[in-house]
Amino acid sequence: MPPFTVPHVSPARAAGGVGSTVRVTWAAIQTERLLRLAIPGEIFFWTIADLFAQNILVYAKAVLHLSDAMVPGLPLTLLSIGIGVGAILVGRLSQKPD
């Protein structure tokens, strides 16, 4: 198999469609307490991240005096890298010990 290719994976289920997937997902959310808690947590996380992203653009322009060419790219790139590193760190910290 050539490098950088994705191996073929058989579908998890052959029947059903979007409606069936939504019903199964809704049933899982109703029965799993952890999913019911994770959804508001995810919404909260992305709301805060979006608010930071908006404020970072204003901060970069007003306080850091970045040029118009630098304002959209540099701060949001650093924010994205920070979110990615934080997600990896949390994933590793939350692993169950063997």
N, CA and C atoms as an extended XYZ file, in Angstrom:
294
Properties=species:S:1:pos:R:3:atomname:S:1:resname:S:1:resid:I:1 pbc="F F F"
N         0.847       -1.177        0.000 N   MET     1
C         0.000        0.000        0.000 CA  MET     1
C         0.894        1.243        0.000 C   MET     1
N         0.637        2.190       -0.892 N   PRO     2
C         1.475        3.393       -0.949 CA  PRO     2
C         1.331        4.212        0.337 C   PRO     2
N         2.386        4.938        0.706 N   PRO     3
C         2.265        5.780        1.903 CA  PRO     3
C         1.257        6.899        1.664 C   PRO     3
N         0.735        7.417        2.710 N   PHE     4
C        -0.227        8.526        2.676 CA  PHE     4
C        -1.560        8.155        2.047 C   PHE     4
N        -1.925        6.893        2.066 N   THR     5
C        -3.241        6.503        1.586 CA  THR     5
C        -4.062        5.987        2.761 C   THR     5
N        -5.339        6.103        2.646 N   VAL     6
C        -6.253        5.655        3.683 CA  VAL     6
C        -6.749        4.273        3.305 C   VAL     6
N        -6.603        3.301        4.182 N   PRO     7
C        -7.066        1.951        3.836 CA  PRO     7
C        -8.588        1.907        3.744 C   PRO     7
N        -9.091        0.995        2.910 N   HIS     8
C       -10.533        0.835        2.756 CA  HIS     8
C       -11.129        0.258        4.048 C   HIS     8
N       -12.209        0.844        4.482 N   VAL     9
C       -12.914        0.374        5.674 CA  VAL     9
C       -14.352        0.101        5.267 C   VAL     9
N       -14.864       -1.055        5.636 N   SER    10
C       -16.244       -1.382        5.278 CA  SER    10
C       -17.196       -0.530        6.110 C   SER    10
N       -18.367       -0.226        5.577 N   PRO    11
C       -19.315        0.610        6.312 CA  PRO    11
C       -19.771       -0.067        7.595 C   PRO    11
N       -20.031        0.737        8.613 N   ALA    12
C       -20.477        0.207        9.891 CA  ALA    12
C       -21.877       -0.378        9.779 C   ALA    12
N       -22.666        0.176        8.859 N   ARG    13
C       -24.014       -0.359        8.673 CA  ARG    13
C       -24.430       -0.074        7.242 C   ARG    13
N       -25.066       -1.055        6.640 N   ALA    14
C       -25.409       -0.947        5.234 CA  ALA    14
C       -26.795       -0.345        5.018 C   ALA    14
N       -27.695       -0.482        5.980 N   ALA    15
C       -29.064        0.002        5.814 CA  ALA    15
C       -29.253        1.315        6.579 C   ALA    15
N       -30.299        2.020        6.220 N   GLY    16
C       -30.626        3.264        6.910 CA  GLY    16
C       -30.018        4.452        6.203 C   GLY    16
N       -30.306        5.603        6.720 N   GLY    17
C       -29.796        6.828        6.129 CA  GLY    17
C       -29.649        7.879        7.207 C   GLY    17
N       -29.841        9.108        6.818 N   VAL    18
C       -29.684       10.219        7.749 CA  VAL    18
C       -30.726       10.146        8.859 C   VAL    18
N       -31.967        9.871        8.510 N   GLY    19
C       -33.029        9.791        9.519 CA  GLY    19
C       -32.756        8.711       10.547 C   GLY    19
N       -32.311        7.564       10.083 N   SER    20
C       -31.985        6.463       10.987 CA  SER    20
C       -30.820        6.840       11.896 C   SER    20
N       -29.831        7.501       11.346 N   THR    21
C       -28.679        7.934       12.134 CA  THR    21
C       -29.097        8.929       13.207 C   THR    21
N       -29.966        9.863       12.852 N   VAL    22
C       -30.446       10.848       13.827 CA  VAL    22
C       -31.218       10.157       14.940 C   VAL    22
N       -32.074        9.198       14.599 N   ARG    23
C       -32.837        8.482       15.633 CA  ARG    23
C       -31.930        7.707       16.578 C   ARG    23
N       -30.947        7.014       16.023 N   VAL    24
C       -30.016        6.246       16.857 CA  VAL    24
C       -29.204        7.194       17.750 C   VAL    24
N       -28.777        8.296       17.187 N   THR    25
C       -28.015        9.279       17.966 CA  THR    25
C       -28.851        9.865       19.078 C   THR    25
N       -30.094       10.224       18.782 N   TRP    26
C       -30.981       10.795       19.796 CA  TRP    26
C       -31.244        9.786       20.919 C   TRP    26
N       -31.411        8.535       20.564 N   ALA    27
C       -31.616        7.500       21.586 CA  ALA    27
C       -30.370        7.353       22.460 C   ALA    27
N       -29.199        7.425       21.862 N   ALA    28
C       -27.956        7.331       22.641 CA  ALA    28
C       -27.812        8.519       23.579 C   ALA    28
N       -28.165        9.704       23.109 N   ILE    29
C       -28.088       10.901       23.962 CA  ILE    29
C       -29.050       10.774       25.135 C   ILE    29
N       -30.241       10.251       24.897 N   GLN    30
C       -31.219       10.122       25.972 CA  GLN    30
C       -30.816        9.081       27.005 C   GLN    30
N       -30.100        8.045       26.593 N   THR    31
C       -29.758        6.985       27.538 CA  THR    31
C       -28.411        7.192       28.223 C   THR    31
N       -27.497        7.933       27.612 N   GLU    32
C       -26.160        8.110       28.168 CA  GLU    32
C       -26.027        9.464       28.869 C   GLU    32
N       -25.847        9.427       30.169 N   ARG    33
C       -25.701       10.660       30.943 CA  ARG    33
C       -24.459       11.446       30.518 C   ARG    33
N       -23.379       10.737       30.226 N   LEU    34
C       -22.137       11.399       29.828 CA  LEU    34
C       -22.317       12.211       28.544 C   LEU    34
N       -23.082       11.683       27.591 N   LEU    35
C       -23.356       12.443       26.364 CA  LEU    35
C       -24.184       13.687       26.654 C   LEU    35
N       -25.162       13.559       27.553 N   ARG    36
C       -25.983       14.725       27.909 CA  ARG    36
C       -25.144       15.807       28.573 C   ARG    36
N       -24.106       15.436       29.289 N   LEU    37
C       -23.220       16.416       29.911 CA  LEU    37
C       -22.184       16.955       28.921 C   LEU    37
N       -21.766       16.124       27.983 N   ALA    38
C       -20.738       16.531       27.030 CA  ALA    38
C       -21.251       17.571       26.044 C   ALA    38
N       -22.498       17.499       25.675 N   ILE    39
C       -23.033       18.426       24.664 CA  ILE    39
C       -23.017       19.867       25.158 C   ILE    39
N       -23.545       20.180       26.355 N   PRO    40
C       -23.423       21.569       26.825 CA  PRO    40
C       -21.973       21.982       27.044 C   PRO    40
N       -21.120       21.051       27.456 N   GLY    41
C       -19.705       21.372       27.624 CA  GLY    41
C       -19.057       21.751       26.306 C   GLY    41
N       -19.394       21.030       25.266 N   GLU    42
C       -18.866       21.336       23.932 CA  GLU    42
C       -19.365       22.699       23.447 C   GLU    42
N       -20.637       22.969       23.660 N   ILE    43
C       -21.202       24.259       23.271 CA  ILE    43
C       -20.509       25.391       24.028 C   ILE    43
N       -20.308       25.197       25.322 N   PHE    44
C       -19.629       26.214       26.141 CA  PHE    44
C       -18.200       26.443       25.638 C   PHE    44
N       -17.462       25.356       25.378 N   PHE    45
C       -16.081       25.463       24.912 CA  PHE    45
C       -15.997       26.267       23.620 C   PHE    45
N       -16.816       25.937       22.631 N   TRP    46
C       -16.737       26.622       21.344 CA  TRP    46
C       -17.249       28.054       21.423 C   TRP    46
N       -18.195       28.332       22.330 N   THR    47
C       -18.644       29.712       22.529 CA  THR    47
C       -17.505       30.561       23.073 C   THR    47
N       -16.819       30.050       24.083 N   ILE    48
C       -15.692       30.787       24.653 CA  ILE    48
C       -14.580       30.956       23.616 C   ILE    48
N       -14.281       29.905       22.857 N   ALA    49
C       -13.240       29.987       21.824 CA  ALA    49
C       -13.594       31.037       20.776 C   ALA    49
N       -14.863       31.106       20.386 N   ASP    50
C       -15.289       32.091       19.396 CA  ASP    50
C       -15.192       33.507       19.956 C   ASP    50
N       -15.582       33.688       21.211 N   LEU    51
C       -15.465       35.011       21.824 CA  LEU    51
C       -14.006       35.443       21.928 C   LEU    51
N       -13.122       34.525       22.282 N   PHE    52
C       -11.702       34.847       22.324 CA  PHE    52
C       -11.191       35.218       20.948 C   PHE    52
N       -11.614       34.482       19.933 N   ALA    53
C       -11.148       34.757       18.569 CA  ALA    53
C       -11.535       36.169       18.143 C   ALA    53
N       -12.742       36.586       18.453 N   GLN    54
C       -13.183       37.932       18.086 CA  GLN    54
C       -12.395       38.996       18.844 C   GLN    54
N       -12.167       38.757       20.126 N   ASN    55
C       -11.436       39.737       20.932 CA  ASN    55
C        -9.959       39.785       20.572 C   ASN    55
N        -9.404       38.670       20.164 N   ILE    56
C        -7.993       38.644       19.799 CA  ILE    56
C        -7.734       39.511       18.576 C   ILE    56
N        -8.668       39.520       17.629 N   LEU    57
C        -8.486       40.365       16.451 CA  LEU    57
C        -8.451       41.839       16.824 C   LEU    57
N        -9.341       42.259       17.696 N   VAL    58
C        -9.369       43.651       18.142 CA  VAL    58
C        -8.105       43.976       18.936 C   VAL    58
N        -7.696       43.062       19.820 N   TYR    59
C        -6.496       43.248       20.632 CA  TYR    59
C        -5.250       43.361       19.745 C   TYR    59
N        -5.154       42.511       18.735 N   ALA    60
C        -3.986       42.535       17.848 CA  ALA    60
C        -3.877       43.860       17.110 C   ALA    60
N        -4.991       44.421       16.723 N   LYS    61
C        -4.988       45.679       15.977 CA  LYS    61
C        -4.732       46.872       16.902 C   LYS    61
N        -5.436       46.922       18.052 N   ALA    62
C        -5.386       48.095       18.914 CA  ALA    62
C        -4.159       48.120       19.827 C   ALA    62
N        -3.802       47.003       20.402 N   VAL    63
C        -2.745       46.991       21.409 CA  VAL    63
C        -1.398       46.573       20.819 C   VAL    63
N        -1.393       45.533       20.028 N   LEU    64
C        -0.140       45.043       19.454 CA  LEU    64
C         0.274       45.810       18.204 C   LEU    64
N        -0.632       46.619       17.667 N   HIS    65
C        -0.379       47.454       16.489 CA  HIS    65
C         0.115       46.629       15.301 C   HIS    65
N        -0.530       45.482       15.086 N   LEU    66
C        -0.193       44.669       13.922 CA  LEU    66
C        -0.790       45.300       12.670 C   LEU    66
N        -0.147       45.073       11.549 N   SER    67
C        -0.643       45.629       10.294 CA  SER    67
C        -1.929       44.905        9.879 C   SER    67
N        -2.627       45.508        8.932 N   ASP    68
C        -3.869       44.902        8.440 CA  ASP    68
C        -3.617       43.526        7.827 C   ASP    68
N        -2.450       43.317        7.267 N   ALA    69
C        -2.128       42.025        6.673 CA  ALA    69
C        -1.877       40.959        7.742 C   ALA    69
N        -1.380       41.370        8.903 N   MET    70
C        -1.034       40.417        9.965 CA  MET    70
C        -2.205       40.122       10.902 C   MET    70
N        -3.157       41.045       11.025 N   VAL    71
C        -4.222       40.905       12.025 CA  VAL    71
C        -5.034       39.621       11.870 C   VAL    71
N        -5.549       39.277       10.686 N   PRO    72
C        -6.386       38.073       10.663 CA  PRO    72
C        -5.592       36.771       10.796 C   PRO    72
N        -4.381       36.730       10.276 N   GLY    73
C        -3.665       35.466       10.209 CA  GLY    73
C        -2.930       35.057       11.467 C   GLY    73
N        -2.035       35.887       11.941 N   LEU    74
C        -1.144       35.507       13.028 CA  LEU    74
C        -1.854       35.198       14.339 C   LEU    74
N        -2.701       36.076       14.860 N   PRO    75
C        -3.338       35.761       16.147 CA  PRO    75
C        -4.251       34.542       16.091 C   PRO    75
N        -5.019       34.405       15.015 N   LEU    76
C        -5.921       33.256       14.921 CA  LEU    76
C        -5.155       31.962       14.700 C   LEU    76
N        -4.009       32.039       14.038 N   THR    77
C        -3.162       30.855       13.894 CA  THR    77
C        -2.644       30.414       15.257 C   THR    77
N        -2.168       31.366       16.040 N   LEU    78
C        -1.679       31.039       17.382 CA  LEU    78
C        -2.802       30.516       18.269 C   LEU    78
N        -3.995       31.097       18.167 N   LEU    79
C        -5.141       30.610       18.934 CA  LEU    79
C        -5.482       29.179       18.525 C   LEU    79
N        -5.478       28.904       17.237 N   SER    80
C        -5.792       27.558       16.753 CA  SER    80
C        -4.755       26.548       17.229 C   SER    80
N        -3.498       26.924       17.186 N   ILE    81
C        -2.446       26.035       17.680 CA  ILE    81
C        -2.630       25.786       19.176 C   ILE    81
N        -2.955       26.830       19.924 N   GLY    82
C        -3.195       26.677       21.362 CA  GLY    82
C        -4.368       25.758       21.656 C   GLY    82
N        -5.439       25.883       20.893 N   ILE    83
C        -6.600       25.008       21.086 CA  ILE    83
C        -6.226       23.568       20.755 C   ILE    83
N        -5.475       23.372       19.671 N   GLY    84
C        -5.051       22.023       19.295 CA  GLY    84
C        -4.147       21.383       20.333 C   GLY    84
N        -3.174       22.137       20.825 N   VAL    85
C        -2.263       21.613       21.855 CA  VAL    85
C        -3.037       21.309       23.136 C   VAL    85
N        -3.965       22.197       23.486 N   GLY    86
C        -4.788       21.959       24.677 CA  GLY    86
C        -5.650       20.716       24.539 C   GLY    86
N        -6.206       20.496       23.360 N   ALA    87
C        -7.033       19.309       23.139 CA  ALA    87
C        -6.198       18.032       23.236 C   ALA    87
N        -5.004       18.061       22.682 N   ILE    88
C        -4.120       16.890       22.778 CA  ILE    88
C        -3.729       16.646       24.230 C   ILE    88
N        -3.398       17.704       24.941 N   LEU    89
C        -3.009       17.574       26.345 CA  LEU    89
C        -4.142       17.013       27.191 C   LEU    89
N        -5.342       17.528       26.990 N   VAL    90
C        -6.494       17.023       27.742 CA  VAL    90
C        -6.765       15.568       27.398 C   VAL    90
N        -6.631       15.205       26.123 N   GLY    91
C        -6.825       13.813       25.721 CA  GLY    91
C        -5.840       12.884       26.404 C   GLY    91
N        -4.602       13.300       26.506 N   ARG    92
C        -3.600       12.461       27.176 CA  ARG    92
C        -3.805       12.422       28.676 C   ARG    92
N        -4.184       13.554       29.261 N   LEU    93
C        -4.409       13.582       30.709 CA  LEU    93
C        -5.631       12.780       31.121 C   LEU    93
N        -6.607       12.662       30.231 N   SER    94
C        -7.850       11.978       30.597 CA  SER    94
C        -7.837       10.490       30.283 C   SER    94
N        -6.746        9.968       29.762 N   GLN    95
C        -6.669        8.545       29.465 CA  GLN    95
C        -6.672        7.747       30.767 C   GLN    95
N        -7.317        6.614       30.699 N   LYS    96
C        -7.330        5.724       31.856 CA  LYS    96
C        -5.976        5.027       31.969 C   LYS    96
N        -5.452        4.910       33.190 N   PRO    97
C        -4.182        4.181       33.321 CA  PRO    97
C        -4.387        2.697       33.041 C   PRO    97
N        -3.403        2.077       32.450 N   ASP    98
C        -3.504        0.654       32.111 CA  ASP    98
C        -3.368       -0.229       33.321 C   ASP    98
